């Protein structure tokens, strides 16, 4: 690997100008930094297009915000974004051009948005008595307020999110049209929230069929995909029917994730501990876990991307 970087640097020296002096220092870090400067300052197709795939996970999915902050700080290029469930919310906000600092605001204000109240026992009681599925009032209000005026075509970065057709079990990948209803469909937990009716379909949470939308990122045009994954680590038994159903959905997502991860070029897995799908009061804790994990592993991600990119970068010189 060391030899590969040295060969590439020698190819890059004429284009790097003052950086040519680096060759005398024989330092792996400097070699990587020189190559990274070249890669990060280029645009596709001069370098492979990067996709960021954000998993589901409910409140745990807010860890993706910390991942975004670490990637931005490192200057890691992101050309395409895909998301499932909570990943679709964070991904849509990011693709719209909203600064990461403002996305953190969602976590800080989660209690005020009363997102957790969509899961409270009073609504579960109504579900059992009336035999009707819940409409998630506060989740819908937040998505409409943040994304309601946007379409996929107006986003700063190409974006895709996934849902499932409740009648057919088909995975639906949204890449065009109104943004809010697509994201709303992607976070719509089956068996709890009423299906979203759109384009003659009845749509529920995409995490049931595609917990990490890696293929969706590739369909947008990504050649190298970094996946941010927040799996369940619950070590206690649920204490009511609603939490039992959420945990079953969670376990299903974790099983799908293990298979999907094989299709990513690099995987970040923030340690979100015992944060459950419905723990929206702990969003900031999840975000901090994402920031910690991504900061710890961003150099490894950068090296993996450089190795993948090296032939393209040298070819374009």
N, C-alpha and C positions, 0 to 999 in steps of 0.2 A: 504493500500500500504506500509506503514511504517513497519507493522508487517511482510509482505512478505520479505522485504529486510533484516530484522533482522534474520528471520529464515534461509534465504539463506546464510547469512554471517556465522551463526553458523555452517552450513554445510561445509563452505569453510575454516574455521579456521585452521584445520590440514594442509591443502594444502598451506595456505598463509604464514606459518612460522612466521616471525617477525610481520606480520600484525595482529597477534592474539591480540596484545595489543589494537587494535582498539575497541574491544568489550567493553572495559571499558569506552570509551569516549561517547558512546550513541549519536552519531552525524550522522544524515541522510546523509550528504554529504560524510562522511568517509565510510559509509556503501555502498553507491553507487560507490564510487571510488574503493573500494576493489573488488566489483563484476565486475566493468568495467575492471579492470586490468586483472582479470581472463578471461573475455570474449574476450577482444581485443588481448590477447596473444595466444588465441586458434585458431585453423583452423577448418573449416567444415570437418567432421560432428560433432566435439566436440561442436560446436555452430551452430546456423542456418546460412546458407549462405545468404549474403547480396547482393541485386541487387540495382543498381542505374539507374533509368529511367529518361532520359532527354528529355523534350518536344521540340516541334518546337517553332517558333516565330521569325525567321529571325534574325536581329541584336539584338533583345531583348534576344535571346537565348544565347548570350555571358555571360549573368548572371550566367550560369552554371559554368563558370570558377571560379567565386568568391565562388560558392557553393563548388566546389572541393577543393579550398584552405582551406576553413573553416573546411571541413571534415578531410582533411589531418592533419591540425594543431591539431584537437581534437583526432587524432588517430582512427578515425572511420573506421572500416574495410569495404572495397568494394571488393566483389568477382566477380561480374558480372556487365556489363554495357550495356545499350541499349539506343538508341537515334533515334529521328525522326527529319528530316530537319536539322536546325542548331544544334540541340541536337546530331545528328549523326556525325557532324563534330567535335564538342567538345569531344563527347564520343569516337570517333575513335582515336583522338589524345591522349587522356588519356589512352585508352586501349593499345595503341602502346608502352606505357612506357615513352612518352614525359613528362618531368617535368612540373608541373603547371606553374612555372615561364616562361617557353617557350610558353605555350599556351597563357598566358597573352600577349606575343609578337604579336600574331595575332591581338589582339585588338588594340595594340599600332600602328601597321603598317597597319591597315585596309585602311587608305587613300592611302597609297603607293600601296597596292594591287589593288586599284581602283575597289573594289567589288561593290561599289555603282553605278559605271558607267554602270553596266549591267542593271540598271533601269532608265537611263537618258531618257529625252524626245526625243532625236534624234533617239534612238532605238525604242521608241514607234511610232514615225513618220514612221520609216521604216516598222514597223509591220503593220501599217494601210495602207501604200501605196502598199507594196508588197504582203500583205495578207499572210505573212510567219511568223512563230513563230521564236523568237530570240534564238540564241545559246549563253549562258552566258560565254563569253570568259574568263573573269577574275576569276570568281568562279571556272570554270573548271581548269584553270591554277594553282590556289592555291591548289586545292584538288589533282591534279596530282603531283604537286611538293612536297607536304607534305606526301601523302599516296600512290603514284603511285607504289612504289616498294614493297608494303606490300600485304599480303593475310590475311584473318581472322585467318588462322592457325598459323601465325607468331606473333600474338599479345600477349602481356604480360598478358592481362586479356581477358577472353571470352567476345565477343561483338556481338551485333545484331543491325541492323537498318532496318527501314521499308520504303517501297515505295508502290505505287499503280499501277496496270496494267490499263492503260488508256482505253483499249478496253473492259475489263471485270468488272472493278471496284474492282477487287480482291486485298486484302492486301497481299503484298509480304514481307516476313521477310528474310533478308540476314543473314546467319551465317557462310558461307564458301565461298571460291573462292577469286577472286581479290577484294581488299578493296575499291579502289578509285571509281570504277564504281558503286558500291553499295551506297557509300556515295553521289556520284554525282546524282544518281537517287533519293535519299531521299530528296535532297534539290531542286529538279527540279519543280518549281512552274507551275502548270497546267494553260493553257490558255495564258501563257507568254513565257515560254521556251519550245523548241521543246522536245518531249518525248525522253528519252534515250532508244535506242534499244539494248536489251541484252537478250540472251537466248529466242529468239522468242517472247519477250514481249516488250511493249512500256510503259516505266515507268515514273511516275511523283511523286511529293512530297508526302511522306507518311503521312504528317499531315492532309491530306484530309480524311483519313480513320482511323488514329491512332495517335492522337496528343501527347499522352503520352504512350510510348510502355511498359506498365507494364507487359502485358502478355508475351511479347517477353523476358523480363528479367526472368520471371518465367520459360519459356521454356528452358532457358539456364541452370537453376538449382537454381535460387534464391528462398529462402523460405520467406524472409522478404524484402520488396521493399520500398525504399525511392524514392519519385518522386520529381523532381525539375521542376516547372511549371512556364512559363512566358506567362501570358495571356495578351490580348490587353486591354489597358485602354484609347484608343484614345477618345478624347472628341470634335473633330472637324471634319467637313465634308471634305472628299477628294476633291482635286481641279482639278483632271484630270482623264481620263479613267483608266490609269494604277493604280493609287492609289485607285480608286474605286474597281477595281478587287482584289487588294491586301487586302483591308479591308474586302471584302466579304469572301475571303479565311480565313482571320484572325478570323472573327466572327464564321465561321464554326468550326475552330480549338478550339475556346473557348467553344463552345457548347459541342464538343466532350470531352474536358478536364474535364468539370464538372461531366460527367458521369464516366469517367475513374478514376478520383481521388478516387472514392469509393473503388477501387480495390487495392489501395496502402496502406501500413501499416503506412506510414508517408508522409506528403506533405509539401514541402517548396515552397512558392510563393513569390519570390522577387518582390518588388514594382518597376517596370520599367517605371512607369509614362507614358508619351506620346511618348516614343521611338517607332518608327514604324518599320515594317518589313525591310524597305530599309534604315534605318538610321545607316549605318555601320560606319559613322564617330563618332557615339556615343557608340561604343562597350565598351569602358572603363567605361563609365557611367553605362551601364548595368551590367558589371562585378562587379563594386563596390556595386551596389544594391544587387547582389547575395551574395557577401561577408558579407554585413551588415545583411541581413536576416538570412543567415545560421549561422553566429556567434551568433545572438540573440537567435536562436531556437535550437542550436545543443545540449544543455543539455536536452531539451525536447525529441529530437530524440533519444538521448542516453538512456534516461529512458524508452522510448517506446520499444526500442530494448532489453533492459535488462529484462523487464517484459516478453516479448515474449520468450527470451532465457533462463530464469531462470530454467524451468523444465529440459531442455537439459543439462545445465551446472551442475546442481546438480546430474543428472543421471550419468554423466560421471566421477564424483568424485570417 
